[in-house]
Amino acid sequence: MVKSSLYMTWAKHHAAARFNLANSGIIGCDFSDLPVSLDDVSLNGPNHEGFLPLKQAIAEKYGVTPGQVVTAQGTSMANFLAMATAIDRGDEVLIEQPAYDPLLGALNYLGAEIRRFHRKMENEYQIDIDEIESLITSKTRLIVITSPHNPSGFPVERSTMKHIGELAATVGAKVLVDEVYRDILFETAEACCFHLGPQFLTTSSLTKSYGLSGLRCGWILCDPDFAERARRLNDLFGAVGSVPSDTLSVAAFRNLHLLESRTRSIIDPNIALVREFLNNHRNYLDCIMAPRTMIAFPRLKNMAGSDILHDLLRKYDTSIVPGRFFESPQHFRLGFAVRTEDVLKGLNHLSTALHQLG
Ligand SMILES: Cc1ncc(COP(=O)(O)O)c(C=O)c1O
C-alpha cells in the first residue's frame, strides 16, 4: 500500500520557484499584515478538547455551536480525521475525479472501497447527479467533494449539493465538503454546506484564503456526536492542539476583516490578468475559469502532456503543477494568488514556453 501522497511530496520539495504559479493559496502573511502582540499568545493552557475561545471564534463565523466544531492541524488533518471517523475498512466512498491527491491517499490508507464520479470541464466542473445516483449503494458511507473544486476552482451549485445530501441521507452516508477555498468567494459565497443538513461535514482552515498556513488552524463542522467521536479518535493522533498557535489563531479571527481585504487586493487584479492570458492563448489551451478563484486548470491542446511544459518552465524559474498529480496529464494547475508582478512574469514565461513547444 502507498502510504503517502505523491503530489504532497512533490509540492513540498519541487514546487518552489521564483515565479511560483504552482501554489494554490494566498501568499503567506507576515506580522505587518496581522496586528497582534506577544500578549495575544499563551504558551500553555486548557485545550484538551480544542481551545474553547478558538472553537467559539470558529462557531461564531458559521453560526453554529462550539460543540459542532472540531479543531485540527489544518484542513489536511481535519479531512483525515473526518474521513477516519466516518468510515471503516471496506466501506464504499464516492470521491470526485479529478481530486486533491491527499484526499485519495487518505481514503486508500483507510482501506475505503473507492468509487469515482467526474467533474468535467465540459460540464463546468459541476457534479452530474445521475452519476452519483448510479454509484451510490446501501454500503456507501461517505461522499467526498471539494467546493470550490481543487483543481478547477468551481464551486458546486447549491441545488446539486442539496440533491447529493438527499441521496446520501437515503443510505445513511455522510457528505464531506472541503471548503478550504470558499472564503475567497466573499459576497458571492453560498452559505457553508454544513447548514444543508446533519449528513454534511465541512472542513476548512486559515490557510488558503487568509495566508496563515503557518498557524495550522483547521476545523471540521459536524454534529456533536460525530465531533465527540472525532475528538476521541484524535487522541490517537495529535491528542491536543498547540496553545501558542491556537491563541494566535483567536487573534487572527479578530482581524479576519483585515486579512480578507488583503486577499481581495492580491487576487482581484490577478483574476483579470489570468482571464486575459487564457483568452489570448486559445490556440494552445482550453480553459474555463470560475468567476472568482485563485486557481485554474487549463488543458493543453496540442501537446502530449503537461510534464514537458513544466520541465521547460523550470528554465525560467517558473512552476506550475503538472496535471498527472490530478489524474489529468493533459492539464496543468495554475495558481495566481501571489504578487501581481510575479504573476505577470510567470505568465510571460508560460507564454514563451507554450510558443516554443507549440
Ligand atoms: C482541497 C484542499 N484541501 C486541503 C488542503 C490543505 O489545507 P491546509 O493547509 O489547511 O491543511 C489543500 C491544499 O492545497 C487543498 O487544496
The ligand as an SDF file (V2000), in Angstrom:
LIG
                    3D

 16 16  0  0  0  0  0  0  0  0999 V2000
   -8.6980   20.8320   -1.3050 C   0  0  0  0  0  0  0  0  0  0  0  0
   -7.6230   21.0520   -0.2950 C   0  0  0  0  0  0  0  0  0  0  0  0
   -7.8320   20.6980    0.9760 N   0  0  0  0  0  0  0  0  0  0  0  0
   -6.8890   20.8840    1.9220 C   0  0  0  0  0  0  0  0  0  0  0  0
   -5.6700   21.4590    1.6150 C   0  0  0  0  0  0  0  0  0  0  0  0
   -4.6610   21.6490    2.7160 C   0  0  0  0  0  0  0  0  0  0  0  0
   -5.0650   22.7320    3.5040 O   0  0  0  0  0  0  0  0  0  0  0  0
   -4.3470   23.0870    4.8910 P   0  0  0  0  0  0  0  0  0  0  0  0
   -3.1380   23.8720    4.5630 O   0  0  0  0  0  0  0  0  0  0  0  0
   -5.3630   23.8750    5.6220 O   0  0  0  0  0  0  0  0  0  0  0  0
   -4.0050   21.8150    5.5630 O   0  0  0  0  0  0  0  0  0  0  0  0
   -5.4070   21.8390    0.3030 C   0  0  0  0  0  0  0  0  0  0  0  0
   -4.1070   22.4010   -0.0640 C   0  0  0  0  0  0  0  0  0  0  0  0
   -3.7670   22.5940   -1.2000 O   0  0  0  0  0  0  0  0  0  0  0  0
   -6.4110   21.6400   -0.6730 C   0  0  0  0  0  0  0  0  0  0  0  0
   -6.2110   22.0090   -1.9380 O   0  0  0  0  0  0  0  0  0  0  0  0
  1  2  1  0
  2  3  1  0
  2 15  2  0
  3  4  2  0
  4  5  1  0
  5  6  1  0
  5 12  2  0
  6  7  1  0
  7  8  1  0
  8  9  2  0
  8 10  1  0
  8 11  1  0
 12 13  1  0
 12 15  1  0
 13 14  2  0
 15 16  1  0
M  END
$$$$
